[in-house]
């Protein structure tokens, strides 16, 4: 549909540029709630505790909700994967109350902290890889 308007070469530039931007955005948004978390082998925890230990939220704001497509509520997303994302903010207080009742940590952080955690995690992984590469 775009090729008659843009020509093939311009369309390919547009297509690959949009794919690059989309994939970069998706990696940052999806990994900011997962990569920095310390996940061990199964410690015979119940399902809810395991989900809360494996992920965290990014603080709610109009920008964070828009930028992440409401996936800043990653805890609620893990607990209720079929719930429409625009309703996660409604479930968050209930999940927090459940965590408080059972002494489970409910983790939430700023967007900047989430991005810094990704960079620190990548740096740490790179150091492990370099150590293994250099010293076998």
C-alpha positions as CSV (number, residue, x, y, z in Angstrom):
1,X,0.0,0.0,0.0
2,X,2.8,2.4,0.8
3,X,5.1,1.5,-2.1
4,X,3.0,3.4,-4.7
5,X,3.2,6.5,-2.5
6,X,6.8,6.2,-1.3
7,X,8.5,4.1,-3.8
8,X,10.2,0.8,-2.9
9,X,13.4,2.2,-1.6
10,X,11.8,4.8,0.7
11,X,9.3,2.1,1.9
12,X,12.1,-0.2,2.8
13,X,13.9,2.6,4.8
14,X,10.6,3.4,6.5
15,X,9.8,-0.2,7.2
16,X,13.2,-1.1,8.7
17,X,13.5,2.1,10.7
18,X,10.1,1.5,12.3
19,X,11.0,-2.1,13.0
20,X,14.2,-1.0,14.7
21,X,12.5,1.7,16.8
22,X,9.7,-0.7,17.7
23,X,12.0,-3.6,18.7
24,X,14.2,-1.3,20.8
25,X,11.2,0.2,22.6
26,X,9.8,-3.3,23.2
27,X,13.1,-4.6,24.7
28,X,13.4,-1.7,27.1
29,X,9.8,-1.9,28.2
30,X,9.6,-5.7,28.6
31,X,13.0,-6.1,30.2
32,X,12.9,-3.3,32.8
33,X,10.6,-5.4,34.9
34,X,12.4,-8.8,34.4
35,X,16.2,-8.6,33.9
36,X,17.2,-6.9,37.1
37,X,15.2,-9.4,39.3
38,X,17.1,-12.0,41.2
39,X,15.5,-15.3,40.2
40,X,16.7,-18.5,41.7
41,X,15.8,-22.1,41.0
42,X,12.5,-23.2,42.4
43,X,12.4,-22.9,46.1
44,X,9.0,-24.5,46.5
45,X,7.3,-21.2,46.8
46,X,3.6,-20.9,45.9
47,X,2.7,-19.5,42.5
48,X,1.8,-16.0,43.6
49,X,5.0,-15.6,45.6
50,X,7.1,-16.8,42.7
51,X,5.4,-14.3,40.3
52,X,6.0,-11.5,42.8
53,X,9.7,-12.5,43.3
54,X,10.3,-12.7,39.5
55,X,9.1,-9.3,38.5
56,X,8.5,-5.7,39.7
57,X,6.4,-2.7,38.7
58,X,7.4,0.7,37.5
59,X,5.7,3.5,39.3
60,X,2.4,4.7,37.8
61,X,2.2,8.0,36.0
62,X,0.4,9.1,32.8
63,X,3.6,8.9,30.9
64,X,4.7,5.5,32.3
65,X,1.2,4.1,31.5
66,X,1.3,5.4,28.0
67,X,5.0,4.6,27.3
68,X,4.7,1.0,28.5
69,X,1.2,0.3,27.4
70,X,0.3,-0.3,31.0
71,X,3.0,-3.0,31.3
72,X,4.5,-0.9,34.1
73,X,2.1,-3.0,36.1
74,X,4.1,-6.2,35.4
75,X,3.2,-7.8,38.7
76,X,-0.5,-7.6,37.9
77,X,0.3,-8.7,34.4
78,X,2.0,-11.9,35.7
79,X,-0.8,-12.6,38.1
80,X,-3.7,-11.9,35.7
81,X,-2.3,-12.4,32.2
82,X,-5.7,-12.3,30.5
83,X,-6.9,-9.1,32.2
84,X,-7.1,-6.1,29.9
85,X,-4.0,-4.0,30.5
86,X,-5.9,-0.8,31.1
87,X,-7.4,-2.4,34.2
88,X,-4.2,-3.3,36.0
89,X,-4.2,-0.1,38.0
90,X,-7.5,-1.2,39.5
91,X,-6.0,-4.5,40.6
92,X,-2.8,-3.0,42.0
93,X,-4.2,-1.9,45.4
94,X,-5.8,-5.3,45.9
95,X,-2.5,-7.1,45.1
96,X,-0.6,-4.7,47.4
97,X,-3.0,-5.4,50.3
98,X,-2.6,-9.2,49.7
99,X,1.2,-8.8,49.8
100,X,1.0,-6.8,53.0
101,X,-1.3,-9.4,54.6
102,X,1.1,-12.2,53.8
103,X,4.4,-10.4,54.3
104,X,5.4,-10.6,50.6
105,X,7.4,-7.7,49.1
106,X,5.6,-5.7,46.4
107,X,8.4,-4.1,44.4
108,X,7.9,-0.9,42.4
109,X,10.5,1.6,41.2
110,X,10.9,4.7,39.0
111,X,11.2,4.5,35.2
112,X,14.8,5.9,35.4
113,X,15.7,3.3,38.1
114,X,14.3,0.6,35.9
115,X,16.5,1.7,32.9
116,X,19.6,2.0,35.1
117,X,18.9,-1.5,36.4
118,X,18.9,-2.8,32.9
119,X,22.3,-1.2,32.1
120,X,23.7,-2.5,35.4
121,X,22.4,-6.0,34.6
122,X,24.0,-5.9,31.1
123,X,27.3,-4.7,32.6
124,X,27.3,-7.5,35.1
125,X,26.5,-10.1,32.5
126,X,29.2,-8.7,30.2
127,X,31.7,-8.9,33.0
128,X,30.8,-12.6,33.7
129,X,31.1,-13.3,30.0
130,X,34.5,-11.6,29.7
131,X,35.8,-13.4,32.8
132,X,34.7,-16.8,31.3
133,X,36.2,-15.9,27.9
134,X,39.5,-14.7,29.2
135,X,40.0,-17.3,31.9
136,X,38.0,-20.2,30.6
